[in-house]
Amino acid sequence: MVPGRCQTRVADADVELLPERALHWPEAGVLAVADLHWGKTESFQQHGIPLPLGVLEDDLARLSSALTATGARRLLLVGDLVHSKQGLTADVISRVNAWRENHASLEVVLIRGNHDRHVRTLPPTWRMEDREDAWDEGPFRFAHHPEPATGRYVWAGHLHPMVRLTGGADRLRLPCFHLRPGVGVLPAFSAFTGGLDVRRGRKDRVYAVAGTAVVEV
């Protein structure tokens, strides 16, 4: 077992939950992430709101780290890859181009989310398969919205799940993987997002992203 990762079994398949906020399905060579919101900082800056630089660089570095550590052959982007059309500046496109060149052999698939629908076409230099519908493979369906699907376990995003932890006077609010019967919601990959506190059902499993480790809580 690789330190920091949390291994679990879902729909009779072994998967790993990574502290990079990614799902790894080793048998299929798949890495899945959701809610990257590329260009969000730039979108806010164009409205005159000063925000720190470096968000995209940090996210791209974390994504590269997860790809390198797992050796994944395919990357599934489970919706909301981009934040807005205004955020796709020439600089953002160029920086993603450079990242894509560093992963030239990687197969990349975007399953569009609600934010992606504001962008008619992705930059062709990103070399991504662009899908409006879900991606079905093995026992799983990858879709942006967390809606059940008959006969498959759904991996989704959209909700940016967070979990609140308390210990005496200490309180933490951390991004998490929220695995419900039939549907698993991935944490928002981008660190520059808000989140929705999970409402845990009796059969739910919740895994918090705590720094360099994923732990069940």
MARDOFI-61023 format. One line per 5 residues: for each residue x, y, z of N, C-alpha, C, O. Coordinates in steps of 0.1 Angstrom, whole numbers, padded with zeros to 4 digits, m for minus. Last residue first. Layout:
N
X Y Z X Y Z X Y Z X Y Z  ... .
***
This chain:
217
m0132 0089 0078 m0137 0096 0090 m0152 0092 0093 m0157 0097 0103  m0103 0077 0063 m0117 0075 0065 m0121 0081 0078 m0115 0080 0088  m0079 0098 0047 m0083 0090 0059 m0098 0089 0060 m0105 0098 0057  m0052 0105 0028 m0066 0103 0027 m0070 0094 0039 m0065 0082 0039  m0024 0128 0031 m0031 0115 0033 m0046 0116 0031 m0052 0126 0033 .
m0012 0153 0032 m0007 0143 0023 m0013 0129 0024 m0007 0119 0020  m0041 0169 0042 m0027 0171 0038 m0022 0161 0028 m0027 0160 0017  m0065 0149 0041 m0059 0156 0052 m0044 0158 0048 m0036 0149 0052  m0095 0144 0028 m0082 0147 0023 m0075 0156 0034 m0078 0168 0035  m0116 0119 0042 m0111 0132 0042 m0097 0133 0036 m0089 0124 0038 .
m0142 0100 0032 m0128 0099 0033 m0122 0114 0032 m0124 0120 0021  m0171 0082 0041 m0165 0096 0039 m0150 0095 0042 m0146 0090 0052  m0198 0063 0031 m0184 0063 0036 m0178 0076 0032 m0180 0081 0021  m0232 0055 0041 m0222 0063 0034 m0208 0061 0040 m0207 0057 0051  m0253 0044 0053 m0244 0035 0046 m0233 0042 0038 m0226 0036 0030 .
m0266 0066 0064 m0262 0055 0073 m0252 0046 0066 m0244 0040 0073  m0253 0097 0051 m0263 0087 0052 m0258 0075 0060 m0246 0074 0062  m0242 0129 0057 m0238 0115 0057 m0251 0106 0060 m0258 0107 0070  m0238 0155 0038 m0249 0150 0047 m0247 0134 0047 m0251 0128 0037  m0210 0176 0035 m0217 0164 0032 m0228 0161 0043 m0226 0164 0055 .
m0209 0210 0026 m0208 0200 0037 m0216 0188 0034 m0228 0189 0030  m0195 0221 m0003 m0207 0218 0003 m0205 0207 0014 m0200 0197 0011  m0171 0248 m0011 m0176 0234 m0009 m0189 0233 m0002 m0193 0242 0005  m0150 0268 m0032 m0158 0266 m0020 m0162 0251 m0020 m0157 0243 m0027  m0117 0267 m0046 m0131 0265 m0047 m0137 0265 m0033 m0130 0263 m0023 .
m0088 0262 m0052 m0095 0276 m0052 m0110 0274 m0055 m0115 0279 m0064  m0078 0238 m0056 m0078 0243 m0042 m0085 0256 m0041 m0088 0260 m0030  m0095 0216 m0078 m0089 0229 m0076 m0090 0233 m0061 m0100 0231 m0054  m0110 0192 m0075 m0096 0192 m0076 m0089 0205 m0073 m0078 0205 m0067  m0135 0185 m0051 m0130 0195 m0062 m0115 0194 m0062 m0108 0195 m0052 .
m0138 0150 m0045 m0136 0164 m0041 m0132 0172 m0052 m0127 0168 m0063  m0164 0130 m0060 m0150 0133 m0058 m0149 0147 m0053 m0157 0156 m0055  m0189 0109 m0049 m0186 0122 m0053 m0172 0126 m0050 m0167 0124 m0038  m0205 0079 m0060 m0193 0085 m0053 m0190 0099 m0058 m0189 0101 m0070  m0234 0060 m0058 m0228 0072 m0063 m0216 0077 m0054 m0218 0077 m0042 .
m0243 0036 m0047 m0246 0039 m0061 m0239 0051 m0067 m0237 0052 m0079  m0242 0048 m0015 m0246 0036 m0023 m0250 0040 m0037 m0259 0048 m0039  m0215 0072 m0015 m0228 0068 m0012 m0232 0055 m0019 m0225 0051 m0029  m0187 0086 m0006 m0191 0074 m0013 m0205 0070 m0007 m0206 0065 0004  m0170 0114 m0010 m0182 0110 m0003 m0188 0099 m0011 m0194 0101 m0022 .
m0139 0127 m0002 m0146 0118 m0011 m0158 0113 m0003 m0157 0108 0008  m0133 0162 0007 m0135 0147 0010 m0140 0140 m0002 m0146 0146 m0011  m0117 0190 0023 m0123 0183 0012 m0124 0168 0014 m0115 0163 0021  m0125 0199 0058 m0116 0194 0048 m0123 0189 0035 m0135 0184 0037  m0123 0218 0085 m0132 0216 0074 m0124 0212 0062 m0116 0220 0057 .
m0120 0214 0120 m0114 0214 0107 m0125 0212 0097 m0135 0205 0100  m0114 0225 0153 m0124 0222 0143 m0117 0223 0129 m0109 0232 0127  m0108 0220 0188 m0103 0221 0174 m0114 0217 0164 m0121 0208 0166  m0116 0215 0213 m0117 0229 0208 m0113 0231 0194 m0115 0241 0188  m0125 0183 0206 m0123 0193 0217 m0126 0207 0211 m0136 0209 0206 .
m0126 0181 0174 m0119 0173 0184 m0116 0183 0196 m0106 0190 0196  m0144 0177 0143 m0142 0184 0156 m0134 0175 0166 m0137 0163 0166  m0147 0183 0109 m0142 0174 0119 m0140 0182 0132 m0135 0194 0131  m0167 0183 0080 m0163 0190 0092 m0159 0180 0103 m0166 0170 0106  m0160 0179 0046 m0164 0173 0059 m0159 0181 0070 m0148 0186 0070 .
m0172 0186 0013 m0164 0190 0024 m0169 0182 0037 m0181 0180 0038  m0175 0183 m0023 m0179 0179 m0009 m0168 0182 0001 m0156 0181 m0002  m0184 0196 m0048 m0173 0200 m0040 m0174 0196 m0026 m0174 0205 m0017  m0204 0188 m0066 m0208 0193 m0053 m0197 0199 m0044 m0199 0205 m0034  m0192 0181 m0091 m0202 0191 m0090 m0204 0197 m0076 m0206 0209 m0075 .
m0188 0147 m0097 m0182 0158 m0091 m0193 0168 m0087 m0203 0164 m0081  m0188 0110 m0097 m0192 0123 m0102 m0185 0134 m0094 m0176 0132 m0086  m0193 0077 m0106 m0183 0087 m0100 m0186 0100 m0106 m0187 0102 m0118  m0217 0052 m0101 m0214 0065 m0107 m0203 0073 m0099 m0205 0074 m0087  m0220 0019 m0110 m0216 0028 m0099 m0212 0041 m0105 m0203 0041 m0114 .
m0247 0005 m0128 m0234 0010 m0127 m0232 0019 m0115 m0242 0025 m0110  m0274 m0002 m0129 m0264 m0012 m0133 m0250 m0007 m0132 m0241 m0015 m0135  m0287 0030 m0134 m0290 0016 m0132 m0279 0007 m0137 m0275 0008 m0149  m0273 0056 m0117 m0275 0050 m0130 m0277 0035 m0128 m0269 0029 m0121  m0278 0087 m0098 m0277 0072 m0099 m0279 0067 m0113 m0286 0074 m0121 .
m0259 0116 m0101 m0272 0110 m0103 m0270 0095 m0105 m0262 0091 m0113  m0240 0141 m0098 m0241 0128 m0090 m0255 0122 m0090 m0263 0123 m0080  m0227 0152 m0129 m0237 0154 m0119 m0239 0140 m0111 m0240 0130 m0118  m0206 0142 m0146 m0204 0154 m0137 m0214 0155 m0126 m0211 0157 m0114  m0196 0108 m0146 m0205 0119 m0151 m0204 0130 m0141 m0200 0129 m0129 .
m0188 0076 m0153 m0182 0089 m0149 m0190 0100 m0155 m0192 0101 m0167  m0197 0044 m0142 m0201 0056 m0150 m0194 0068 m0145 m0195 0071 m0132  m0184 0011 m0139 m0185 0025 m0135 m0191 0033 m0146 m0190 0030 m0158  m0176 m0015 m0144 m0188 m0013 m0135 m0191 0001 m0133 m0201 0004 m0125  m0165 m0006 m0176 m0166 m0016 m0166 m0178 m0014 m0157 m0189 m0012 m0163 .
m0176 0026 m0184 m0165 0016 m0185 m0165 0007 m0173 m0166 0011 m0162  m0190 0055 m0198 m0192 0042 m0191 m0181 0032 m0194 m0176 0031 m0205  m0193 0088 m0194 m0183 0078 m0199 m0186 0066 m0191 m0184 0065 m0179  m0220 0110 m0205 m0212 0103 m0195 m0203 0093 m0202 m0204 0090 m0214  m0218 0136 m0229 m0225 0126 m0221 m0215 0119 m0212 m0204 0123 m0212 .
m0202 0153 m0243 m0213 0159 m0237 m0219 0149 m0227 m0225 0154 m0217  m0166 0152 m0245 m0179 0145 m0245 m0190 0152 m0237 m0187 0158 m0227  m0137 0153 m0262 m0147 0162 m0256 m0161 0155 m0257 m0166 0153 m0268  m0104 0145 m0258 m0117 0141 m0263 m0127 0148 m0255 m0127 0148 m0243  m0078 0169 m0262 m0087 0162 m0253 m0100 0157 m0260 m0105 0165 m0269 .
m0056 0187 m0269 m0057 0173 m0274 m0066 0165 m0264 m0061 0155 m0258  m0048 0213 m0266 m0049 0205 m0254 m0051 0190 m0257 m0049 0182 m0248  m0050 0224 m0291 m0036 0220 m0286 m0037 0213 m0273 m0027 0206 m0270  m0076 0232 m0294 m0072 0219 m0300 m0058 0215 m0295 m0055 0203 m0296  m0094 0244 m0266 m0082 0247 m0275 m0077 0233 m0281 m0075 0224 m0273 .
m0129 0234 m0269 m0116 0235 m0262 m0105 0238 m0271 m0106 0235 m0283  m0158 0252 m0278 m0148 0242 m0281 m0135 0245 m0273 m0132 0256 m0269  m0176 0267 m0262 m0181 0259 m0273 m0171 0248 m0276 m0174 0236 m0278  m0182 0271 m0229 m0171 0272 m0238 m0174 0262 m0250 m0175 0250 m0247  m0202 0267 m0212 m0201 0281 m0217 m0190 0282 m0227 m0188 0293 m0233 .
m0200 0241 m0204 m0210 0244 m0215 m0209 0258 m0220 m0215 0261 m0230  m0184 0240 m0182 m0178 0237 m0195 m0187 0241 m0207 m0183 0244 m0218  m0201 0243 m0161 m0193 0254 m0164 m0187 0252 m0178 m0185 0262 m0186  m0214 0218 m0160 m0222 0230 m0163 m0213 0242 m0167 m0217 0250 m0175  m0191 0195 m0178 m0200 0199 m0167 m0207 0212 m0170 m0206 0217 m0181 .
m0182 0169 m0200 m0185 0182 m0197 m0194 0184 m0185 m0203 0176 m0183  m0155 0149 m0197 m0170 0148 m0196 m0175 0161 m0191 m0173 0165 m0180  m0126 0147 m0215 m0134 0156 m0207 m0149 0152 m0208 m0154 0151 m0219  m0098 0127 m0215 m0112 0128 m0219 m0119 0137 m0209 m0118 0136 m0197  m0066 0119 m0228 m0074 0127 m0219 m0088 0129 m0224 m0090 0132 m0236 .
m0039 0098 m0227 m0052 0100 m0233 m0060 0108 m0223 m0061 0104 m0211  m0005 0108 m0229 m0016 0106 m0221 m0029 0108 m0229 m0031 0117 m0236  0018 0115 m0243 0012 0101 m0246 m0001 0099 m0238 m0007 0088 m0240  0025 0140 m0232 0021 0139 m0246 0014 0125 m0249 0005 0125 m0258  0029 0156 m0210 0022 0143 m0209 0016 0140 m0223 0004 0137 m0224 .
0042 0179 m0217 0049 0170 m0207 0042 0157 m0205 0048 0148 m0199  0022 0190 m0232 0034 0185 m0239 0042 0176 m0230 0048 0167 m0235  0005 0199 m0212 0001 0188 m0221 0012 0182 m0228 0013 0170 m0230  0019 0220 m0201 0016 0209 m0193 0013 0197 m0202 0017 0185 m0199  0018 0238 m0223 0031 0233 m0219 0029 0220 m0210 0037 0211 m0211 .
m0009 0242 m0225 m0002 0236 m0236 0011 0230 m0232 0014 0219 m0235  m0013 0256 m0201 m0019 0242 m0202 m0012 0235 m0214 m0010 0223 m0213  m0001 0280 m0208 0005 0272 m0197 m0001 0257 m0197 0007 0248 m0194  m0016 0288 m0229 m0002 0285 m0231 0003 0277 m0220 0011 0267 m0223  m0041 0293 m0217 m0040 0283 m0228 m0026 0279 m0230 m0023 0267 m0232 .
m0034 0314 m0200 m0039 0301 m0194 m0037 0290 m0205 m0033 0279 m0202  m0027 0333 m0219 m0017 0328 m0209 m0021 0315 m0203 m0013 0306 m0202  m0050 0339 m0232 m0039 0333 m0240 m0029 0327 m0230 m0022 0317 m0234  m0077 0327 m0210 m0069 0338 m0216 m0057 0331 m0224 m0055 0319 m0223  m0104 0317 m0201 m0095 0311 m0211 m0086 0321 m0218 m0088 0323 m0230 .
m0121 0333 m0187 m0109 0328 m0180 m0099 0321 m0189 m0088 0319 m0185  m0143 0337 m0203 m0134 0348 m0200 m0121 0344 m0194 m0111 0350 m0196  m0156 0312 m0201 m0150 0315 m0213 m0140 0327 m0211 m0129 0327 m0218  m0148 0296 m0169 m0156 0305 m0178 m0149 0307 m0191 m0137 0305 m0192  m0135 0273 m0159 m0145 0281 m0151 m0154 0289 m0159 m0166 0290 m0157 .
m0130 0240 m0171 m0128 0254 m0171 m0138 0261 m0163 m0149 0256 m0162  m0140 0215 m0161 m0125 0217 m0164 m0122 0232 m0164 m0112 0236 m0158  m0165 0204 m0153 m0160 0218 m0149 m0145 0219 m0150 m0138 0222 m0140  m0159 0169 m0154 m0167 0181 m0155 m0161 0193 m0148 m0153 0192 m0139  m0139 0149 m0149 m0153 0147 m0147 m0160 0160 m0145 m0167 0162 m0134 .
m0116 0137 m0169 m0119 0150 m0163 m0134 0150 m0162 m0142 0152 m0171  m0095 0111 m0169 m0109 0114 m0171 m0111 0127 m0163 m0110 0127 m0150  m0067 0099 m0184 m0071 0109 m0175 m0086 0113 m0178 m0088 0118 m0189  m0047 0070 m0188 m0059 0078 m0192 m0063 0088 m0181 m0062 0084 m0169  m0026 0058 m0176 m0026 0060 m0191 m0037 0069 m0196 m0036 0075 m0207 .
m0009 0063 m0146 m0021 0062 m0153 m0019 0065 m0168 m0012 0074 m0171  0012 0062 m0127 0014 0056 m0141 0002 0055 m0149 0001 0047 m0158  0010 0073 m0102 0002 0061 m0105 0005 0055 m0118 0002 0043 m0120  0029 0093 m0102 0029 0084 m0091 0021 0071 m0094 0024 0060 m0090  0022 0108 m0125 0035 0102 m0124 0035 0091 m0113 0040 0080 m0116 .
m0004 0117 m0118 m0002 0109 m0130 0011 0102 m0129 0012 0090 m0133  0002 0132 m0094 m0007 0121 m0094 m0005 0112 m0106 m0006 0099 m0105  0019 0152 m0105 0023 0143 m0095 0015 0131 m0094 0020 0120 m0092  0001 0165 m0123 0013 0158 m0128 0018 0148 m0118 0022 0137 m0121  m0016 0177 m0104 m0021 0167 m0114 m0010 0159 m0120 m0011 0147 m0121 .
0002 0194 m0091 m0005 0183 m0083 m0010 0172 m0093 m0010 0160 m0090  0008 0211 m0112 0018 0203 m0106 0013 0192 m0098 0018 0181 m0098  m0017 0222 m0117 m0011 0214 m0127 0000 0206 m0122 0002 0194 m0126  m0021 0236 m0093 m0030 0225 m0096 m0024 0216 m0107 m0026 0204 m0107  0000 0255 m0094 m0001 0245 m0083 m0010 0233 m0086 m0006 0222 m0084 .
m0007 0269 m0117 0005 0262 m0116 0005 0251 m0105 0010 0240 m0107  m0032 0281 m0109 m0031 0271 m0120 m0019 0263 m0119 m0019 0251 m0121  m0023 0298 m0088 m0033 0287 m0085 m0032 0276 m0096 m0032 0265 m0093  m0006 0319 m0093 0000 0306 m0090 m0010 0295 m0088 m0005 0283 m0086  m0016 0349 m0077 m0012 0342 m0088 m0007 0328 m0084 m0005 0326 m0072 .
m0044 0361 m0057 m0031 0356 m0058 m0028 0348 m0071 m0037 0341 m0076  m0065 0387 m0070 m0064 0374 m0064 m0049 0369 m0066 m0043 0374 m0075  m0086 0415 m0072 m0072 0410 m0072 m0072 0397 m0064 m0077 0396 m0053  m0111 0420 m0094 m0109 0415 m0081 m0095 0409 m0080 m0092 0399 m0087  m0119 0429 m0120 m0112 0439 m0110 m0110 0434 m0096 m0107 0442 m0087 .
m0127 0410 m0136 m0137 0418 m0130 m0132 0428 m0119 m0139 0433 m0111  m0104 0397 m0142 m0110 0406 m0153 m0121 0414 m0148 m0126 0423 m0155  m0100 0382 m0119 m0091 0394 m0122 m0097 0403 m0132 m0095 0415 m0132  m0119 0362 m0123 m0121 0372 m0112 m0113 0385 m0115 m0117 0396 m0112  m0106 0348 m0144 m0120 0354 m0146 m0123 0364 m0135 m0129 0375 m0139 .
m0082 0341 m0133 m0082 0350 m0144 m0096 0356 m0146 m0097 0368 m0149  m0092 0321 m0115 m0085 0333 m0110 m0085 0344 m0120 m0088 0356 m0117  m0102 0303 m0133 m0111 0309 m0124 m0104 0322 m0118 m0111 0333 m0117  m0087 0287 m0151 m0090 0301 m0154 m0099 0308 m0145 m0104 0320 m0148  m0102 0256 m0143 m0090 0263 m0149 m0095 0277 m0154 m0106 0279 m0160 .
m0118 0238 m0127 m0120 0253 m0128 m0108 0261 m0133 m0105 0271 m0127  m0119 0212 m0119 m0106 0218 m0119 m0107 0234 m0120 m0099 0241 m0114  m0139 0190 m0113 m0140 0204 m0109 m0126 0211 m0107 m0122 0215 m0096  m0122 0159 m0108 m0134 0167 m0111 m0132 0181 m0106 m0124 0184 m0097  m0105 0130 m0121 m0106 0142 m0112 m0118 0150 m0117 m0122 0149 m0128 .
m0091 0098 m0124 m0102 0107 m0126 m0102 0118 m0116 m0099 0116 m0104  m0070 0076 m0141 m0070 0086 m0131 m0082 0095 m0134 m0084 0100 m0145  m0067 0042 m0151 m0074 0055 m0152 m0072 0063 m0139 m0072 0058 m0128  m0060 0016 m0156 m0050 0026 m0158 m0056 0040 m0159 m0052 0048 m0167  m0078 m0004 m0148 m0080 0002 m0161 m0070 0013 m0165 m0070 0019 m0176 .
m0067 m0011 m0123 m0069 m0021 m0133 m0071 m0016 m0147 m0067 m0022 m0157  m0066 0013 m0108 m0054 0007 m0113 m0057 m0003 m0124 m0049 m0003 m0134  m0080 0041 m0106 m0086 0028 m0109 m0075 0020 m0116 m0073 0020 m0128  m0080 0068 m0085 m0071 0060 m0093 m0078 0046 m0094 m0081 0040 m0084  m0091 0101 m0081 m0094 0087 m0080 m0086 0079 m0089 m0084 0083 m0101 .
m0077 0129 m0063 m0080 0121 m0075 m0083 0107 m0071 m0080 0102 m0061  m0064 0146 m0045 m0079 0148 m0047 m0082 0141 m0061 m0090 0146 m0069  m0040 0138 m0037 m0040 0149 m0047 m0054 0152 m0051 m0057 0160 m0060  m0044 0116 m0021 m0044 0130 m0014 m0043 0141 m0024 m0046 0153 m0021  m0067 0093 m0037 m0054 0099 m0036 m0055 0113 m0029 m0065 0120 m0030 .
m0080 0062 m0035 m0083 0076 m0033 m0071 0083 m0029 m0064 0080 m0019  m0082 0035 m0056 m0074 0042 m0047 m0079 0057 m0046 m0081 0063 m0057  m0100 0004 m0060 m0097 0018 m0064 m0089 0024 m0053 m0088 0019 m0042  m0112 m0027 m0073 m0102 m0020 m0064 m0099 m0006 m0069 m0095 m0005 m0081  m0146 m0036 m0077 m0133 m0031 m0083 m0125 m0025 m0072 m0130 m0018 m0064 .
m0171 m0041 m0068 m0162 m0053 m0071 m0150 m0048 m0079 m0144 m0057 m0085  m0180 m0015 m0062 m0186 m0022 m0073 m0177 m0034 m0078 m0175 m0036 m0090  m0150 m0008 m0046 m0163 m0003 m0050 m0168 m0010 m0062 m0161 m0012 m0072  m0127 m0009 m0020 m0133 m0017 m0031 m0147 m0011 m0033 m0155 m0010 m0024  m0097 0010 m0014 m0110 0005 m0011 m0116 m0002 m0022 m0110 m0002 m0033 .
m0070 0027 m0001 m0075 0017 m0010 m0088 0012 m0005 m0090 0010 0007  m0056 0058 0001 m0066 0050 0007 m0072 0040 m0003 m0078 0044 m0012  m0023 0071 0003 m0035 0067 m0004 m0044 0058 0004 m0039 0052 0014  m0003 0074 0023 m0011 0085 0019 m0023 0081 0011 m0034 0088 0013  0019 0049 0009 0016 0058 0020 0008 0070 0015 0011 0076 0004 .
0006 0022 m0009 0014 0034 m0010 0010 0044 0001 m0002 0046 0003  0009 m0012 0000 0000 0000 0000 0009 0013 0000 0018 0014 0008 .
***
